[in-house]
Amino acid sequence: MCQEGLNNIARHANASRVEIRLQVAPGVVELRLRDDGCGFDPEHTPVGHYGLSMMRERAEAVGADLSVTSRPGHGTEVAIRWAEVPKQEA
């Protein structure tokens, strides 16, 4: 997911700065990609741009939450959060 996010930034964002933040705590891993690029409206992804949908599918497959915050002219932040699910006692 990180690689796809960086590919999206390289292809579409026209960014001059990218920040990658990885935080690990017991039971939780969080990855954030932030750029200072052109941004976009996450509700209206252009046809033929599959990077975000692939990232969403991958996040769902591993039980992670993915959020995208962006708006035209203000860059983009993608956050991926995996949290360990506590085991249920039988």
QUINOR-V779674 format. One line per field, one symbol per residue. ss: DSSP state (a for helix, b for strand, c for the rest). A space follows every 10 residues. Layout:
# QUINOR-V779674
ss: ???
This chain:
# QUINOR-V779674
ss: caaaaaaaaa aaaccccbbb bbbbbccbbb bbbbbccccc cccccccccc aaaaaaaaaa aaccbbbbbb cccccbbbbb bbbccccccc
